[in-house]
Structures are given as C-alpha cells and as structure tokens.
C-alpha cells in the first residue's frame, strides 16, 4: 500500500476482524492474567490498527471503511460494557468473554473467503494475500496447540481450539486457489482487464 499508494486489490475485512479479534483476546488475557495472550494480542492490535489507518489514508471510499470499522467497534464496546458492568462473577465473565472472543476468531478466519466468488469468477488470486494465507495457517495451528498445552477449558474448547480450526481449512482453500490460479495466469488476467 505504501509503495503503490493504492488499496485496489487489498481486502480490508480480514484486517478489521483481526484487529477486533486481538482487542477481544487482549481483554480476555487481561482478565485471566495470561502474559502470552496479553503480549501477542497487544502487538497484534497495534499492527492491525496501523494497517487500518494506512488503508484508510489510501482508500478512495473512506465512508464504507469507516462504517465497517465503527460497526465492529460498536459491537466490541457493547460486549465489553456487558462483560465488565453486568457480569459480576469473574468465572462467568471468563466463560462468556471466551465465547464472545470465539465468534470474532471464527469471523477473522472466514473473512478472506468473502472474495471467494470473485477469485473463481476472475480466475485470479490477486485479491488474496499469499503471506496472509501462510500466516493464518501458522497462527491457527499455533493457537490450537497453545489451547491444548494450557488445558484451560475456555481456551481449549471455546477460546482457541474450535475457533482456530476454521483457519486451517480456510488457509488450505486459499493455498489451493493459489495453485489453481498461479501468478502468471493472474498477470495475464490483469493485462486483459486493462
């Protein structure tokens, strides 16, 4: 984005859902006092927020980006208000917050598939990020293993294992698309479209 000063073929939704996911798990990690969750998600939130700001700077349709961001942040703030003000028990808060975080994790891993029809229609993976696909595969596998390692019921069954599993097949679907529509074919498709 920085070098081309354009965001034409870059998906915004995966990075927005990842930012909200990081903020959710940061809250869970803080409540649980889990240093790994706090550090990983704090760094992730800073990086994703930076991405969103750069994307917004170069995006020609800022209104749509701002509306999506405001909607997801509104859901996040309402959820935090509920958990921190209306759920008195820490155990109940951890369980409910873990489920809330799981929803965001699943949406984060499924968000790259929003352009699946476009990729198949154009026979081009230009709208997908290969590095994001690899990162998604490694991240979902790592968090699944971390959930097993801790043997924490929220992390294993609600927090990480179940929500991170969609990241693995989603990554393999994207990798298959990169194989099916290789970059050379993408360049030819791009030349035909211009």
Backbone as JSON Lines, residues from 0, in Angstrom:
{"i":0,"aa":"X","n":[0.84,-1.19,0.0],"ca":[0.0,0.0,0.0],"c":[0.87,1.24,0.0]}
{"i":1,"aa":"X","n":[1.89,1.21,0.83],"ca":[2.75,2.38,0.99],"c":[3.47,2.69,-0.32]}
{"i":2,"aa":"X","n":[3.99,1.63,-0.98],"ca":[4.77,1.84,-2.21],"c":[3.88,2.21,-3.39]}
{"i":3,"aa":"X","n":[2.72,1.56,-3.51],"ca":[1.85,1.83,-4.66],"c":[0.87,2.96,-4.39]}
{"i":4,"aa":"X","n":[0.68,3.3,-3.15],"ca":[-0.28,4.33,-2.73],"c":[-1.7,4.0,-3.21]}
{"i":5,"aa":"X","n":[-1.97,2.68,-3.22],"ca":[-3.29,2.19,-3.67],"c":[-3.72,1.01,-2.81]}
{"i":6,"aa":"X","n":[-5.02,0.8,-2.73],"ca":[-5.57,-0.34,-1.99],"c":[-6.55,-1.13,-2.85]}
{"i":7,"aa":"X","n":[-6.43,-0.98,-4.16],"ca":[-7.39,-1.58,-5.09],"c":[-7.67,-3.05,-4.84]}
{"i":8,"aa":"X","n":[-6.64,-3.85,-4.75],"ca":[-6.82,-5.3,-4.66],"c":[-6.48,-5.85,-3.29]}
{"i":9,"aa":"X","n":[-6.66,-5.05,-2.27],"ca":[-6.35,-5.48,-0.91],"c":[-7.66,-5.6,-0.14]}
{"i":10,"aa":"X","n":[-7.86,-6.75,0.47],"ca":[-9.05,-6.95,1.28],"c":[-8.92,-6.2,2.6]}
{"i":11,"aa":"X","n":[-9.97,-5.51,2.98],"ca":[-9.96,-4.77,4.24],"c":[-10.51,-5.59,5.39]}
{"i":12,"aa":"X","n":[-11.58,-6.35,5.14],"ca":[-12.29,-7.08,6.19],"c":[-11.41,-8.01,7.03]}
{"i":13,"aa":"X","n":[-10.49,-8.78,6.43],"ca":[-9.66,-9.65,7.28],"c":[-8.86,-8.88,8.32]}
{"i":14,"aa":"X","n":[-8.37,-7.71,7.97],"ca":[-7.56,-6.96,8.92],"c":[-8.42,-6.27,9.98]}
{"i":15,"aa":"X","n":[-9.63,-5.86,9.6],"ca":[-10.55,-5.28,10.58],"c":[-10.99,-6.34,11.59]}
{"i":16,"aa":"X","n":[-11.36,-7.52,11.09],"ca":[-11.8,-8.58,12.01],"c":[-10.64,-9.06,12.88]}
{"i":17,"aa":"X","n":[-9.43,-9.04,12.33],"ca":[-8.26,-9.43,13.14],"c":[-8.01,-8.42,14.25]}
{"i":18,"aa":"X","n":[-8.19,-7.14,13.95],"ca":[-7.99,-6.1,14.97],"c":[-9.0,-6.26,16.1]}
{"i":19,"aa":"X","n":[-10.26,-6.45,15.75],"ca":[-11.29,-6.64,16.78],"c":[-11.03,-7.94,17.55]}
{"i":20,"aa":"X","n":[-10.59,-8.97,16.84],"ca":[-10.24,-10.23,17.49],"c":[-9.11,-10.02,18.5]}
{"i":21,"aa":"X","n":[-8.06,-9.29,18.1],"ca":[-6.94,-9.02,19.01],"c":[-7.4,-8.24,20.24]}
{"i":22,"aa":"X","n":[-8.24,-7.25,20.05],"ca":[-8.73,-6.46,21.18],"c":[-9.58,-7.3,22.12]}
{"i":23,"aa":"X","n":[-10.37,-8.21,21.56],"ca":[-11.19,-9.1,22.39],"c":[-10.33,-10.02,23.23]}
{"i":24,"aa":"X","n":[-9.37,-10.68,22.58],"ca":[-8.5,-11.6,23.31],"c":[-7.57,-10.88,24.26]}
{"i":25,"aa":"X","n":[-7.23,-9.63,23.97],"ca":[-6.44,-8.83,24.91],"c":[-7.22,-8.64,26.21]}
{"i":26,"aa":"X","n":[-8.51,-8.39,26.08],"ca":[-9.36,-8.25,27.26],"c":[-9.44,-9.57,28.03]}
{"i":27,"aa":"X","n":[-9.6,-10.67,27.3],"ca":[-9.66,-11.98,27.94],"c":[-8.34,-12.28,28.65]}
{"i":28,"aa":"X","n":[-7.22,-12.02,27.98],"ca":[-5.91,-12.26,28.57],"c":[-5.67,-11.42,29.8]}
{"i":29,"aa":"X","n":[-6.16,-10.17,29.78],"ca":[-6.01,-9.29,30.94],"c":[-6.81,-9.82,32.12]}
{"i":30,"aa":"X","n":[-8.05,-10.24,31.85],"ca":[-8.89,-10.79,32.91],"c":[-8.29,-12.08,33.48]}
{"i":31,"aa":"X","n":[-7.7,-12.87,32.61],"ca":[-7.13,-14.15,33.02],"c":[-5.69,-14.0,33.55]}
{"i":32,"aa":"X","n":[-5.1,-12.86,33.29],"ca":[-3.7,-12.57,33.65],"c":[-2.74,-13.55,32.97]}
{"i":33,"aa":"X","n":[-2.97,-13.73,31.67],"ca":[-2.14,-14.6,30.84],"c":[-1.23,-13.71,30.0]}
{"i":34,"aa":"X","n":[0.06,-13.69,30.36],"ca":[1.03,-12.82,29.69],"c":[1.15,-13.07,28.2]}
{"i":35,"aa":"X","n":[1.07,-14.33,27.79],"ca":[1.17,-14.65,26.36],"c":[0.02,-14.03,25.59]}
{"i":36,"aa":"X","n":[-1.19,-14.19,26.1],"ca":[-2.35,-13.59,25.43],"c":[-2.24,-12.06,25.39]}
{"i":37,"aa":"X","n":[-1.78,-11.48,26.47],"ca":[-1.67,-10.01,26.54],"c":[-0.65,-9.5,25.53]}
{"i":38,"aa":"X","n":[0.55,-10.07,25.53],"ca":[1.61,-9.57,24.64],"c":[1.26,-9.79,23.17]}
{"i":39,"aa":"X","n":[0.87,-11.0,22.83],"ca":[0.57,-11.33,21.43],"c":[-0.57,-10.45,20.9]}
{"i":40,"aa":"X","n":[-1.61,-10.3,21.68],"ca":[-2.76,-9.55,21.19],"c":[-2.56,-8.04,21.25]}
{"i":41,"aa":"X","n":[-1.75,-7.55,22.17],"ca":[-1.43,-6.12,22.2],"c":[-0.61,-5.75,20.96]}
{"i":42,"aa":"X","n":[0.4,-6.56,20.65],"ca":[1.21,-6.32,19.45],"c":[0.32,-6.43,18.21]}
{"i":43,"aa":"X","n":[-0.51,-7.46,18.16],"ca":[-1.41,-7.64,17.02],"c":[-2.36,-6.47,16.85]}
{"i":44,"aa":"X","n":[-2.92,-5.97,17.93],"ca":[-3.85,-4.84,17.85],"c":[-3.14,-3.59,17.33]}
{"i":45,"aa":"X","n":[-1.92,-3.35,17.78],"ca":[-1.16,-2.18,17.3],"c":[-0.88,-2.31,15.8]}
{"i":46,"aa":"X","n":[-0.44,-3.49,15.37],"ca":[-0.15,-3.7,13.95],"c":[-1.41,-3.57,13.09]}
{"i":47,"aa":"X","n":[-2.51,-4.19,13.53],"ca":[-3.74,-4.14,12.75],"c":[-4.31,-2.73,12.7]}
{"i":48,"aa":"X","n":[-4.23,-2.0,13.8],"ca":[-4.72,-0.62,13.82],"c":[-3.88,0.24,12.88]}
{"i":49,"aa":"X","n":[-2.57,0.0,12.86],"ca":[-1.69,0.72,11.92],"c":[-2.09,0.43,10.49]}
{"i":50,"aa":"X","n":[-2.36,-0.84,10.19],"ca":[-2.8,-1.23,8.86],"c":[-4.09,-0.51,8.48]}
{"i":51,"aa":"X","n":[-5.04,-0.49,9.41],"ca":[-6.32,0.16,9.13],"c":[-6.12,1.64,8.84]}
{"i":52,"aa":"X","n":[-5.26,2.29,9.59],"ca":[-5.01,3.72,9.37],"c":[-4.35,3.98,8.01]}
{"i":53,"aa":"X","n":[-3.4,3.13,7.63],"ca":[-2.76,3.29,6.32],"c":[-3.78,2.99,5.22]}
{"i":54,"aa":"X","n":[-4.56,1.94,5.39],"ca":[-5.6,1.6,4.41],"c":[-6.57,2.78,4.24]}
{"i":55,"aa":"X","n":[-7.0,3.32,5.36],"ca":[-7.93,4.45,5.32],"c":[-7.32,5.65,4.6]}
{"i":56,"aa":"X","n":[-6.05,5.87,4.8],"ca":[-5.37,7.0,4.15],"c":[-5.4,6.88,2.63]}
{"i":57,"aa":"X","n":[-5.21,5.67,2.11],"ca":[-5.14,5.47,0.65],"c":[-6.46,5.04,0.02]}
{"i":58,"aa":"X","n":[-7.45,4.77,0.82],"ca":[-8.73,4.27,0.32],"c":[-9.56,5.42,-0.31]}
{"i":59,"aa":"X","n":[-10.03,5.22,-1.55],"ca":[-10.84,6.27,-2.16],"c":[-12.25,6.36,-1.56]}
{"i":60,"aa":"X","n":[-12.77,5.23,-1.06],"ca":[-14.12,5.21,-0.48],"c":[-14.01,5.08,1.04]}
{"i":61,"aa":"X","n":[-13.67,6.16,1.68],"ca":[-13.44,6.16,3.13],"c":[-14.71,5.9,3.94]}
{"i":62,"aa":"X","n":[-15.84,6.32,3.42],"ca":[-17.1,6.18,4.16],"c":[-17.42,4.71,4.46]}
{"i":63,"aa":"X","n":[-17.28,3.84,3.48],"ca":[-17.57,2.42,3.67],"c":[-16.62,1.8,4.7]}
{"i":64,"aa":"X","n":[-15.35,2.16,4.62],"ca":[-14.35,1.64,5.56],"c":[-14.66,2.13,6.97]}
{"i":65,"aa":"X","n":[-14.99,3.4,7.09],"ca":[-15.31,3.96,8.41],"c":[-16.57,3.34,8.99]}
{"i":66,"aa":"X","n":[-17.57,3.08,8.16],"ca":[-18.81,2.46,8.64],"c":[-18.56,1.03,9.13]}
{"i":67,"aa":"X","n":[-17.79,0.26,8.39],"ca":[-17.46,-1.11,8.82],"c":[-16.69,-1.08,10.13]}
{"i":68,"aa":"X","n":[-15.73,-0.19,10.22],"ca":[-14.91,-0.08,11.43],"c":[-15.77,0.33,12.62]}
{"i":69,"aa":"X","n":[-16.61,1.34,12.42],"ca":[-17.48,1.82,13.5],"c":[-18.45,0.74,13.96]}
{"i":70,"aa":"X","n":[-19.0,-0.02,13.02],"ca":[-19.95,-1.08,13.37],"c":[-19.29,-2.16,14.22]}
{"i":71,"aa":"X","n":[-18.13,-2.63,13.8],"ca":[-17.46,-3.68,14.58],"c":[-16.95,-3.16,15.92]}
{"i":72,"aa":"X","n":[-16.45,-1.94,15.95],"ca":[-16.02,-1.37,17.23],"c":[-17.2,-1.14,18.16]}
{"i":73,"aa":"X","n":[-18.37,-0.79,17.6],"ca":[-19.58,-0.64,18.41],"c":[-19.98,-1.96,19.05]}
{"i":74,"aa":"X","n":[-19.92,-3.05,18.29],"ca":[-20.23,-4.37,18.84],"c":[-19.23,-4.72,19.93]}
{"i":75,"aa":"X","n":[-17.97,-4.42,19.69],"ca":[-16.92,-4.69,20.67],"c":[-17.15,-3.91,21.96]}
{"i":76,"aa":"X","n":[-17.46,-2.63,21.85],"ca":[-17.69,-1.8,23.03],"c":[-18.94,-2.23,23.8]}
{"i":77,"aa":"X","n":[-20.0,-2.58,23.08],"ca":[-21.2,-3.08,23.75],"c":[-20.9,-4.38,24.5]}
{"i":78,"aa":"X","n":[-20.14,-5.26,23.86],"ca":[-19.76,-6.51,24.51],"c":[-18.93,-6.27,25.76]}
{"i":79,"aa":"X","n":[-17.94,-5.38,25.66],"ca":[-17.12,-5.07,26.83],"c":[-17.94,-4.44,27.94]}
{"i":80,"aa":"X","n":[-18.84,-3.55,27.57],"ca":[-19.72,-2.95,28.58],"c":[-20.53,-4.0,29.31]}
{"i":81,"aa":"X","n":[-21.06,-4.94,28.55],"ca":[-21.84,-6.03,29.14],"c":[-20.97,-6.85,30.09]}
{"i":82,"aa":"X","n":[-19.8,-7.3,29.61],"ca":[-18.95,-8.18,30.42],"c":[-18.4,-7.5,31.66]}
{"i":83,"aa":"X","n":[-17.99,-6.27,31.55],"ca":[-17.34,-5.59,32.67],"c":[-18.33,-4.96,33.64]}
{"i":84,"aa":"X","n":[-19.55,-4.64,33.19],"ca":[-20.51,-3.98,34.07],"c":[-21.64,-4.88,34.55]}
{"i":85,"aa":"X","n":[-22.04,-5.85,33.74],"ca":[-23.23,-6.64,34.08],"c":[-22.95,-8.08,34.5]}
{"i":86,"aa":"X","n":[-21.76,-8.57,34.29],"ca":[-21.43,-9.94,34.69],"c":[-20.52,-9.86,35.91]}
{"i":87,"aa":"X","n":[-21.07,-10.09,37.1],"ca":[-20.29,-9.88,38.32],"c":[-19.21,-10.94,38.59]}
{"i":88,"aa":"X","n":[-19.5,-12.19,38.29],"ca":[-18.57,-13.28,38.6],"c":[-17.44,-13.33,37.57]}
{"i":89,"aa":"X","n":[-16.21,-13.43,38.04],"ca":[-15.06,-13.5,37.13],"c":[-15.1,-14.78,36.31]}
{"i":90,"aa":"X","n":[-15.5,-15.88,36.93],"ca":[-15.58,-17.15,36.2],"c":[-16.61,-17.07,35.07]}
{"i":91,"aa":"X","n":[-17.79,-16.52,35.39],"ca":[-18.82,-16.36,34.35],"c":[-18.35,-15.4,33.28]}
{"i":92,"aa":"X","n":[-17.66,-14.34,33.67],"ca":[-17.14,-13.36,32.72],"c":[-16.12,-14.03,31.78]}
{"i":93,"aa":"X","n":[-15.24,-14.83,32.35],"ca":[-14.24,-15.52,31.52],"c":[-14.9,-16.45,30.51]}
{"i":94,"aa":"X","n":[-15.89,-17.21,30.97],"ca":[-16.58,-18.13,30.07],"c":[-17.32,-17.39,28.97]}
{"i":95,"aa":"X","n":[-18.09,-16.37,29.34],"ca":[-18.87,-15.63,28.35],"c":[-17.97,-14.82,27.42]}
{"i":96,"aa":"X","n":[-16.92,-14.22,27.98],"ca":[-15.98,-13.45,27.16],"c":[-15.23,-14.38,26.21]}
{"i":97,"aa":"X","n":[-14.89,-15.59,26.66],"ca":[-14.25,-16.58,25.79],"c":[-15.13,-16.93,24.61]}
{"i":98,"aa":"X","n":[-16.43,-17.08,24.84],"ca":[-17.37,-17.37,23.75],"c":[-17.47,-16.18,22.81]}
{"i":99,"aa":"X","n":[-17.54,-14.97,23.35],"ca":[-17.58,-13.73,22.56],"c":[-16.33,-13.64,21.68]}
{"i":100,"aa":"X","n":[-15.18,-13.9,22.27],"ca":[-13.92,-13.86,21.52],"c":[-13.9,-14.93,20.42]}
{"i":101,"aa":"X","n":[-14.48,-16.07,20.71],"ca":[-14.52,-17.15,19.73],"c":[-15.27,-16.76,18.47]}
{"i":102,"aa":"X","n":[-16.35,-16.02,18.63],"ca":[-17.13,-15.55,17.48],"c":[-16.25,-14.67,16.6]}
{"i":103,"aa":"X","n":[-15.49,-13.77,17.2],"ca":[-14.61,-12.9,16.42],"c":[-13.47,-13.7,15.77]}
{"i":104,"aa":"X","n":[-12.98,-14.71,16.46],"ca":[-11.91,-15.52,15.88],"c":[-12.4,-16.26,14.65]}
{"i":105,"aa":"X","n":[-13.59,-16.84,14.74],"ca":[-14.16,-17.55,13.59],"c":[-14.38,-16.58,12.44]}
{"i":106,"aa":"X","n":[-14.93,-15.39,12.73],"ca":[-15.16,-14.41,11.65],"c":[-13.84,-13.95,11.03]}
{"i":107,"aa":"X","n":[-12.81,-13.84,11.85],"ca":[-11.49,-13.44,11.34],"c":[-10.97,-14.48,10.35]}
{"i":108,"aa":"X","n":[-11.07,-15.75,10.7],"ca":[-10.54,-16.79,9.83],"c":[-11.38,-17.01,8.58]}
{"i":109,"aa":"X","n":[-12.66,-16.73,8.64],"ca":[-13.52,-16.92,7.47],"c":[-13.57,-15.69,6.56]}
{"i":110,"aa":"X","n":[-13.14,-14.54,7.06],"ca":[-13.26,-13.3,6.28],"c":[-12.52,-13.3,4.94]}
{"i":111,"aa":"X","n":[-11.37,-13.98,4.78],"ca":[-10.75,-13.99,3.45],"c":[-11.62,-14.67,2.39]}
{"i":112,"aa":"X","n":[-12.54,-15.5,2.83],"ca":[-13.4,-16.2,1.86],"c":[-14.52,-15.33,1.31]}
{"i":113,"aa":"X","n":[-14.65,-14.08,1.81],"ca":[-15.69,-13.19,1.3],"c":[-15.49,-12.9,-0.18]}
{"i":114,"aa":"X","n":[-14.26,-12.98,-0.67],"ca":[-13.97,-12.73,-2.08],"c":[-13.82,-14.01,-2.89]}
{"i":115,"aa":"X","n":[-14.23,-15.13,-2.33],"ca":[-14.05,-16.41,-2.99],"c":[-14.73,-16.45,-4.36]}
{"i":116,"aa":"X","n":[-15.95,-15.98,-4.46],"ca":[-16.67,-15.99,-5.75],"c":[-15.95,-15.14,-6.78]}
{"i":117,"aa":"X","n":[-15.43,-14.0,-6.34],"ca":[-14.7,-13.09,-7.24],"c":[-13.41,-13.75,-7.74]}
{"i":118,"aa":"X","n":[-12.72,-14.46,-6.86],"ca":[-11.48,-15.15,-7.23],"c":[-11.78,-16.22,-8.29]}
{"i":119,"aa":"X","n":[-12.82,-16.99,-8.07],"ca":[-13.18,-18.05,-9.01],"c":[-13.69,-17.46,-10.33]}
{"i":120,"aa":"X","n":[-14.48,-16.41,-10.25],"ca":[-15.02,-15.77,-11.44],"c":[-13.92,-15.17,-12.31]}
{"i":121,"aa":"X","n":[-12.97,-14.49,-11.71],"ca":[-11.88,-13.85,-12.47],"c":[-10.71,-14.78,-12.71]}
{"i":122,"aa":"X","n":[-10.72,-15.95,-12.03],"ca":[-9.6,-16.89,-12.12],"c":[-8.29,-16.21,-11.75]}
{"i":123,"aa":"X","n":[-8.37,-15.37,-10.73],"ca":[-7.2,-14.62,-10.28],"c":[-7.19,-14.55,-8.76]}
{"i":124,"aa":"X","n":[-6.03,-14.82,-8.18],"ca":[-5.87,-14.72,-6.73],"c":[-5.31,-13.36,-6.32]}
{"i":125,"aa":"X","n":[-5.42,-12.41,-7.21],"ca":[-4.89,-11.07,-6.95],"c":[-5.49,-10.45,-5.68]}
{"i":126,"aa":"X","n":[-6.73,-10.79,-5.37],"ca":[-7.41,-10.23,-4.2],"c":[-7.01,-10.93,-2.89]}
{"i":127,"aa":"X","n":[-6.28,-12.04,-3.0],"ca":[-5.84,-12.78,-1.82],"c":[-4.38,-12.47,-1.54]}
{"i":128,"aa":"X","n":[-4.04,-12.55,-0.29],"ca":[-2.65,-12.33,0.12],"c":[-2.02,-13.68,0.45]}
{"i":129,"aa":"X","n":[-0.96,-14.04,-0.28],"ca":[-0.28,-15.3,-0.02],"c":[0.35,-15.29,1.37]}
{"i":130,"aa":"X","n":[1.0,-14.19,1.72],"ca":[1.65,-14.13,3.04],"c":[0.61,-14.18,4.17]}
{"i":131,"aa":"X","n":[-0.55,-13.55,3.97],"ca":[-1.61,-13.63,4.98],"c":[-2.14,-15.06,5.1]}
{"i":132,"aa":"X","n":[-2.22,-15.76,3.98],"ca":[-2.68,-17.15,3.99],"c":[-1.73,-18.03,4.79]}
{"i":133,"aa":"X","n":[-0.44,-17.88,4.57],"ca":[0.55,-18.66,5.31],"c":[0.5,-18.28,6.79]}
{"i":134,"aa":"X","n":[0.41,-16.98,7.07],"ca":[0.34,-16.52,8.47],"c":[-0.91,-17.07,9.16]}
{"i":135,"aa":"X","n":[-2.03,-17.11,8.45],"ca":[-3.27,-17.64,9.01],"c":[-3.11,-19.12,9.34]}
{"i":136,"aa":"X","n":[-2.51,-19.87,8.45],"ca":[-2.3,-21.3,8.69],"c":[-1.41,-21.51,9.93]}
{"i":137,"aa":"X","n":[-0.31,-20.8,10.01],"ca":[0.6,-20.95,11.14],"c":[-0.03,-20.47,12.44]}
{"i":138,"aa":"X","n":[-0.75,-19.36,12.38],"ca":[-1.39,-18.82,13.59],"c":[-2.47,-19.75,14.11]}
{"i":139,"aa":"X","n":[-3.34,-20.21,13.24],"ca":[-4.43,-21.08,13.71],"c":[-3.88,-22.38,14.28]}
{"i":140,"aa":"X","n":[-2.86,-22.93,13.65],"ca":[-2.25,-24.16,14.18],"c":[-1.57,-23.89,15.53]}
{"i":141,"aa":"X","n":[-0.86,-22.76,15.64],"ca":[-0.16,-22.42,16.89],"c":[-1.13,-22.22,18.05]}
{"i":142,"aa":"X","n":[-2.21,-21.47,17.82],"ca":[-3.16,-21.22,18.91],"c":[-3.9,-22.5,19.3]}
{"i":143,"aa":"X","n":[-4.14,-23.36,18.33],"ca":[-4.77,-24.64,18.66],"c":[-3.86,-25.44,19.59]}
{"i":144,"aa":"X","n":[-2.58,-25.5,19.26],"ca":[-1.62,-26.21,20.12],"c":[-1.48,-25.54,21.48]}
{"i":145,"aa":"X","n":[-1.51,-24.2,21.51],"ca":[-1.43,-23.48,22.78],"c":[-2.63,-23.81,23.66]}
{"i":146,"aa":"X","n":[-3.81,-23.88,23.06],"ca":[-5.01,-24.24,23.81],"c":[-4.9,-25.62,24.43]}
{"i":147,"aa":"X","n":[-4.36,-26.58,23.67],"ca":[-4.15,-27.92,24.22],"c":[-3.11,-27.89,25.34]}
{"i":148,"aa":"X","n":[-2.08,-27.12,25.15],"ca":[-0.97,-27.06,26.14],"c":[-1.45,-26.55,27.48]}
{"i":149,"aa":"X","n":[-2.28,-25.51,27.49],"ca":[-2.75,-24.92,28.74],"c":[-3.81,-25.75,29.45]}
{"i":150,"aa":"X","n":[-4.55,-26.52,28.69],"ca":[-5.66,-27.31,29.23],"c":[-6.66,-26.45,29.98]}
{"i":151,"aa":"X","n":[-6.81,-25.25,29.53],"ca":[-7.81,-24.32,30.07],"c":[-9.11,-24.57,29.32]}
{"i":152,"aa":"X","n":[-10.22,-24.85,30.03],"ca":[-11.47,-25.19,29.34],"c":[-11.94,-24.1,28.37]}
{"i":153,"aa":"X","n":[-11.79,-22.85,28.73],"ca":[-12.22,-21.77,27.81],"c":[-11.31,-21.7,26.6]}
{"i":154,"aa":"X","n":[-10.04,-21.8,26.81],"ca":[-9.11,-21.69,25.69],"c":[-9.2,-22.91,24.8]}
{"i":155,"aa":"X","n":[-9.27,-24.1,25.4],"ca":[-9.3,-25.32,24.59],"c":[-10.61,-25.47,23.84]}
{"i":156,"aa":"X","n":[-11.73,-25.38,24.54],"ca":[-12.97,-25.71,23.86],"c":[-13.72,-24.49,23.33]}
{"i":157,"aa":"X","n":[-13.59,-23.36,23.97],"ca":[-14.29,-22.18,23.46],"c":[-13.33,-21.2,22.82]}
{"i":158,"aa":"X","n":[-12.23,-20.96,23.48],"ca":[-11.37,-19.87,23.08],"c":[-10.51,-20.11,21.86]}
{"i":159,"aa":"X","n":[-9.81,-21.23,21.78],"ca":[-8.85,-21.36,20.7],"c":[-9.09,-22.57,19.81]}
{"i":160,"aa":"X","n":[-9.27,-23.72,20.39],"ca":[-9.31,-24.93,19.57],"c":[-10.42,-24.85,18.53]}
{"i":161,"aa":"X","n":[-11.64,-24.64,18.94],"ca":[-12.75,-24.62,17.99],"c":[-12.66,-23.43,17.04]}
{"i":162,"aa":"X","n":[-12.48,-22.19,17.52],"ca":[-12.45,-21.07,16.58],"c":[-11.21,-21.07,15.68]}
{"i":163,"aa":"X","n":[-10.13,-21.65,16.12],"ca":[-8.93,-21.64,15.29],"c":[-8.93,-22.73,14.23]}
{"i":164,"aa":"X","n":[-9.72,-23.75,14.42],"ca":[-9.78,-24.82,13.43],"c":[-10.25,-24.32,12.06]}
{"i":165,"aa":"X","n":[-11.23,-23.39,11.94],"ca":[-11.6,-22.9,10.61],"c":[-10.44,-22.24,9.86]}
{"i":166,"aa":"X","n":[-9.46,-21.72,10.59],"ca":[-8.32,-21.09,9.94],"c":[-7.49,-22.07,9.13]}
{"i":167,"aa":"X","n":[-7.46,-23.32,9.57],"ca":[-6.66,-24.31,8.86],"c":[-7.28,-24.67,7.51]}
{"i":168,"aa":"X","n":[-8.56,-25.09,7.44],"ca":[-9.12,-25.38,6.1],"c":[-9.26,-24.13,5.23]}
{"i":169,"aa":"X","n":[-9.53,-22.97,5.85],"ca":[-9.61,-21.73,5.07],"c":[-8.27,-21.46,4.39]}
{"i":170,"aa":"X","n":[-7.18,-21.66,5.13],"ca":[-5.84,-21.47,4.56],"c":[-5.58,-22.45,3.43]}
{"i":171,"aa":"X","n":[-5.98,-23.7,3.63],"ca":[-5.77,-24.69,2.58],"c":[-6.61,-24.38,1.33]}
{"i":172,"aa":"X","n":[-7.81,-23.86,1.51],"ca":[-8.63,-23.44,0.36],"c":[-7.91,-22.33,-0.4]}
{"i":173,"aa":"X","n":[-7.41,-21.34,0.34],"ca":[-6.68,-20.24,-0.31],"c":[-5.42,-20.74,-1.0]}
{"i":174,"aa":"X","n":[-4.68,-21.65,-0.36],"ca":[-3.47,-22.2,-0.99],"c":[-3.82,-22.98,-2.25]}
{"i":175,"aa":"X","n":[-4.93,-23.7,-2.22],"ca":[-5.39,-24.41,-3.41],"c":[-5.71,-23.43,-4.53]}
{"i":176,"aa":"X","n":[-6.33,-22.29,-4.17],"ca":[-6.63,-21.27,-5.18],"c":[-5.35,-20.68,-5.77]}
{"i":177,"aa":"X","n":[-4.33,-20.47,-4.93],"ca":[-3.05,-20.0,-5.46],"c":[-2.44,-21.03,-6.42]}
{"i":178,"aa":"X","n":[-2.62,-22.31,-6.12],"ca":[-2.12,-23.36,-7.0],"c":[-2.93,-23.41,-8.3]}
{"i":179,"aa":"X","n":[-4.25,-23.32,-8.16],"ca":[-5.14,-23.41,-9.34],"c":[-4.99,-22.2,-10.25]}
{"i":180,"aa":"X","n":[-4.83,-21.01,-9.69],"ca":[-4.69,-19.78,-10.47],"c":[-3.32,-19.17,-10.17]}
{"i":181,"aa":"X","n":[-2.26,-19.72,-10.78],"ca":[-0.91,-19.23,-10.46],"c":[-0.71,-17.77,-10.89]}
{"i":182,"aa":"X","n":[0.37,-17.19,-10.35],"ca":[0.64,-15.76,-10.57],"c":[0.76,-15.41,-12.06]}
{"i":183,"aa":"X","n":[1.34,-16.27,-12.88],"ca":[1.47,-15.97,-14.31],"c":[0.09,-15.79,-14.93]}
{"i":184,"aa":"X","n":[-0.83,-16.66,-14.56],"ca":[-2.2,-16.54,-15.03],"c":[-2.83,-15.26,-14.5]}
{"i":185,"aa":"X","n":[-2.5,-14.89,-13.27],"ca":[-3.01,-13.64,-12.7],"c":[-2.53,-12.45,-13.49]}
{"i":186,"aa":"X","n":[-1.24,-12.44,-13.91],"ca":[-0.71,-11.32,-14.68],"c":[-1.42,-11.22,-16.02]}
{"i":187,"aa":"X","n":[-1.66,-12.38,-16.67],"ca":[-2.37,-12.37,-17.95],"c":[-3.78,-11.84,-17.78]}
{"i":188,"aa":"X","n":[-4.43,-12.26,-16.7],"ca":[-5.79,-11.79,-16.42],"c":[-5.78,-10.28,-16.19]}
{"i":189,"aa":"X","n":[-4.78,-9.78,-15.49],"ca":[-4.69,-8.35,-15.21],"c":[-4.46,-7.58,-16.51]}
{"i":190,"aa":"X","n":[-3.63,-8.1,-17.42],"ca":[-3.4,-7.43,-18.68],"c":[-4.67,-7.39,-19.53]}
{"i":191,"aa":"X","n":[-5.45,-8.45,-19.49],"ca":[-6.72,-8.47,-20.22],"c":[-7.72,-7.48,-19.65]}
{"i":192,"aa":"X","n":[-7.7,-7.3,-18.32],"ca":[-8.65,-6.39,-17.71],"c":[-8.3,-4.93,-17.97]}
{"i":193,"aa":"X","n":[-7.03,-4.62,-18.24],"ca":[-6.64,-3.23,-18.5],"c":[-6.73,-2.92,-19.93]}
